Every structure is written in C-alpha cells, then in structure tokens.
Amino acid sequence: MTKTALVTGGATGLGREIAIQLARREVAVAVADISTDHLQETLEQLNATGGAHVAIPTDLTGEGVPDRVIEQCCAAWGHLDLLVNNAAYGGIEPFFAATAEMWHRTLAINVTALALLTAAAGREMRKRRSGRIVNLTSPAARMALPHYAAYAASKAAVDSITRASAVALGPDGVLVNSVSPGMMNTQMQRATEARLAEVENRPDLERFLEERTRRVPLGRRAEIAEVASVVVWLLLDAPDYITAARLNASGGLDKD
C-alpha cells in the first residue's frame, strides 16, 4: 500500500523540499499552506514525479482547521501514515517593544496548530497502530534571544509537545520525533536575519550574515536538501525504536 503524508508549510523552502523528496520515494503527499500561489507550484512539481498528490490551501490557525485538514487527507487516501509539522512563523521585535500581536500569531501557528494537528493525525494513525510524525524545532529553543523571544519560546514548546505526544502515541505504535535545522537560506531565514540586522543597528547585512555563519562549527549554512533528507530519514528509514528524539541537523550550532 502506498504511504501517505501531510507536510504543512509545504509551499516553499524546507517544506517543499521535504514534500518533493517524499514524492520521489513514491509517497503520496498533501501539502498545506496559506500561500496559494506557491502551493500550486509545489503541487506541479510533485505531480511531475507521478503519484496522487494533494494541495490544501488553508490557514492552519483557523477554528477546527487542523481536524479538517486531516479529514481531507483521509478522504483522499483512506488513511494517513506520515505528518510533518513544518509550518511556522517567526518575527523579530525588540524585547522591550514586544507586542501581543507577535506573540499570538507566533504561538497560534508554531504551537497550537502543531499540537492540534498532531492530536488529529495521531487519532487516525492509532487506528492502524502505525505512523510517524516529525516536528520542526530550532536551535533557538535552547538559546537566549531577546529579539526573537516569541519564536524561541514557541520552539521550546514544540520540544515539549514532541515528548508528550511521543509518550501518548507510543503504545499505539506511532513515533513522534523532531528535527532541529541549522541556518538555511530560506525566505523566512533571510527575512528574519534582515530584520534582526536592522534591530541590532547593523547596516552591513553581508558582514552580519558572515558573522552569524561563523558561529556554526561546520563553518557553513545548511543546504535545504540535506535538512529535508534528515526529516525523510526519520519518516521512512529510521528504526522503529526511535521516538521522543530531538535530532540536531544544525552543523553543530545546536550542541545539547
């Protein structure tokens, strides 16, 4: 039976690459994203690999949306084997100028939607006593980042949800793990670093980026494809005894 997967935030960047790598492994993939234009581009690339793929344009923070997205996947294929919680938001604002809007928006997608999607997918997966879920966390979860506090806190919450859901779903044969990526040249990363340079009064953006890259022990930024391959390994190839794990794919930036 063909494996099936849902990748959130699948319209661009890491989510798109994860979806494409899964499709190349003959997995039927649903990509969910709020960006409808880029979502269609991703679906076209998935269809080029063959298989029955699905695009779900949606705002995952809407009332009841996580349940409905999982229902759409099961309606298309009859079951769901894999979930990648990749959709995220991160904004920069000075700590002493923090806004409720930033916190609400960040936690709504990074924490609440992720938790509800995991529970909804888990209810379906436990019926078949199998399934794998991978959450995207961040080195930020373990760092003191005053200008990125909402995002860092949200990713610490992702770590907690990963552990809790792994314990809840373990008896039913469903594995839940997370991946902590390194610095990647995604659209979100570029926008975030440009804003961070502005807040820290660093007009020379290229020099600022070079300094940040030197913090990585391996001395370079991550390729999107290599981080995606780590996620795909956990979904398809990792032993069945790995759950509640936090796998660092950060070039040594995340060292704990």
C-alpha positions in Angstrom: 0.0 0.0 0.0 1.3 3.5 -0.9 2.4 5.5 2.1 0.7 8.9 2.5 2.0 12.1 4.1 0.9 15.6 5.1 3.5 18.3 5.0 2.4 21.7 6.5 4.1 24.8 5.2 4.8 22.9 2.1 4.5 25.7 -0.5 8.1 26.9 -0.3 11.5 26.3 1.3 12.1 23.3 3.5 8.5 22.1 3.4 8.5 22.0 -0.4 11.8 20.1 -0.4 10.6 17.6 2.1 7.4 17.0 0.0 9.4 16.5 -3.2 11.8 14.1 -1.5 8.9 12.1 -0.2 7.2 12.0 -3.6 10.4 10.8 -5.1 10.2 7.9 -2.7 6.7 7.1 -4.0 4.8 8.6 -1.1 1.5 10.3 -1.9 1.9 13.8 -0.4 -0.6 16.5 0.7 0.9 20.0 1.1 -0.9 22.5 3.3 -0.1 26.2 3.2 -1.6 29.7 3.4 0.4 30.7 0.2 -1.9 29.6 -2.6 0.4 30.7 -5.5 3.4 28.9 -4.3 1.3 26.0 -3.2 0.2 25.4 -6.8 3.9 25.5 -8.0 4.7 22.8 -5.4 1.8 20.6 -6.5 3.0 20.8 -10.1 6.5 19.7 -9.0 5.0 16.8 -7.0 2.8 15.7 -9.9 5.9 15.6 -12.1 7.1 12.7 -10.0 3.9 10.7 -10.5 1.5 9.6 -7.8 -1.7 11.1 -6.3 -0.8 14.4 -4.6 -3.0 17.0 -3.0 -2.7 20.7 -2.3 -4.7 22.2 0.6 -4.8 26.0 0.7 -5.6 26.9 4.3 -4.8 28.9 7.4 -3.9 26.3 10.0 -4.7 28.7 12.8 -8.5 28.8 12.0 -11.0 27.2 14.3 -11.3 23.5 13.6 -8.9 23.7 10.6 -6.4 21.1 11.9 -9.1 18.4 12.2 -10.5 19.3 8.8 -7.1 19.1 7.1 -6.5 15.6 8.5 -10.0 14.6 7.4 -9.2 15.9 3.8 -6.1 13.7 3.7 -8.0 10.6 4.9 -10.9 11.3 2.4 -8.3 11.4 -0.4 -6.5 8.2 0.5 -8.4 6.4 3.2 -5.5 6.8 5.7 -2.6 8.9 6.8 0.9 7.4 7.5 3.1 10.5 8.0 2.9 14.0 9.3 5.5 16.8 9.0 4.7 19.8 11.2 6.8 22.3 9.3 4.6 25.4 9.0 5.9 28.2 11.2 6.1 31.9 11.8 8.9 33.9 13.3 9.2 37.6 13.7 11.8 39.9 15.1 11.0 42.7 17.6 13.0 44.2 20.4 12.2 42.5 23.7 11.0 45.7 25.5 8.8 46.5 22.5 7.1 43.1 22.4 3.5 43.1 21.1 0.6 40.8 21.9 0.1 40.5 18.1 3.5 39.0 17.6 3.1 36.5 20.4 -0.4 35.5 19.4 0.5 35.0 15.8 3.7 33.0 16.6 2.1 30.7 19.2 -1.0 30.2 17.1 0.8 28.5 14.2 4.0 27.2 15.9 2.4 25.7 18.9 -1.4 25.5 18.9 -1.9 24.4 15.3 1.0 22.0 15.6 -0.4 20.4 18.7 -3.9 20.1 17.3 -2.6 18.6 14.0 -0.5 16.1 15.9 -3.5 15.0 18.0 -5.8 14.8 15.0 -3.3 12.8 12.9 -2.5 10.7 15.9 -6.2 9.7 16.3 -6.1 8.4 12.7 -2.7 6.7 12.9 -3.5 4.8 16.1 -6.4 3.1 14.3 -3.8 1.3 12.2 -1.3 1.1 15.0 1.4 2.8 12.9 2.5 6.2 11.8 5.3 8.7 12.1 5.3 12.4 12.9 8.2 14.8 12.6 8.1 18.3 14.1 10.4 21.0 13.1 12.0 22.6 16.1 15.0 25.0 16.2 18.3 25.7 18.0 16.5 28.9 19.1 14.6 26.7 21.6 17.8 26.5 23.7 19.1 30.0 23.2 18.6 33.3 24.9 17.4 35.5 22.1 15.8 38.8 23.4 14.7 40.0 19.9 13.4 36.6 18.9 11.7 35.6 22.2 8.3 34.6 20.9 9.8 32.3 18.2 12.3 30.8 20.7 9.6 30.1 23.2 7.4 28.6 20.6 10.1 26.1 19.6 10.7 25.2 23.2 7.0 24.4 23.3 7.5 22.2 20.2 10.1 20.2 22.0 7.7 19.7 24.9 4.8 18.7 22.6 7.1 16.2 20.8 7.9 14.5 24.0 4.3 14.5 25.3 2.8 13.2 22.1 5.5 10.5 21.7 4.5 9.2 25.1 0.8 9.4 24.4 1.1 7.7 21.0 3.9 5.2 21.7 1.6 2.4 23.0 -0.2 2.6 19.6 2.9 2.2 17.5 3.1 5.8 16.4 6.5 7.5 16.5 7.0 11.2 17.2 10.3 12.9 16.8 11.7 16.4 15.9 14.5 17.8 13.8 16.4 21.0 14.7 17.7 22.5 11.4 20.7 24.8 11.0 20.8 28.2 9.3 19.3 27.8 5.9 18.9 30.3 3.1 15.1 30.0 3.1 12.8 33.0 2.5 11.9 33.0 6.2 15.5 32.9 7.3 16.5 35.7 5.0 13.7 38.0 6.1 14.3 37.2 9.8 18.0 38.0 9.6 17.5 41.2 7.6 15.1 42.4 10.3 17.5 41.3 13.1 20.3 43.3 11.5 18.0 46.3 11.4 17.1 46.0 15.1 20.7 45.5 16.1 21.7 48.5 14.0 23.9 46.5 11.7 23.7 48.3 8.3 26.3 46.0 6.6 24.0 43.0 6.1 26.5 40.8 4.3 29.1 41.2 7.1 26.4 40.5 9.7 25.4 37.3 7.9 29.0 36.2 7.6 29.5 36.7 11.4 26.4 34.6 12.1 27.6 31.8 9.8 30.9 31.7 11.6 29.1 30.6 14.7 28.3 27.3 13.0 31.1 24.7 14.0 31.0 23.2 10.5 31.6 26.7 9.1 28.7 26.9 6.6 25.0 27.2 6.4 22.8 24.1 5.8 21.6 23.2 2.4 17.8 22.9 2.4 18.0 19.5 0.7 20.3 18.0 3.4 18.0 19.1 6.2 15.0 17.7 4.3 16.8 14.4 3.9 17.1 14.1 7.7 13.3 14.6 8.0 12.7 12.0 5.3 15.1 9.5 7.0 13.1 9.8 10.3 9.8 9.3 8.4 10.8 6.4 6.2 14.1 4.8 7.2 14.8 5.2 10.9 14.4 2.2 13.2 11.1 1.7 14.8 12.6 2.1 18.3 13.3 5.9 17.9 10.7 8.1 19.4 10.6 11.3 21.5 14.0 12.2 20.0 15.4 15.6 19.0 17.7 15.2 16.1 20.2 18.0 15.5 20.9 18.9 11.9 22.4 22.2 12.6 26.1 21.7 11.8 26.9 21.8 15.5 25.1 25.1 16.3 22.6 23.1 18.5 25.1 21.2 20.7 22.9 20.0 23.6 
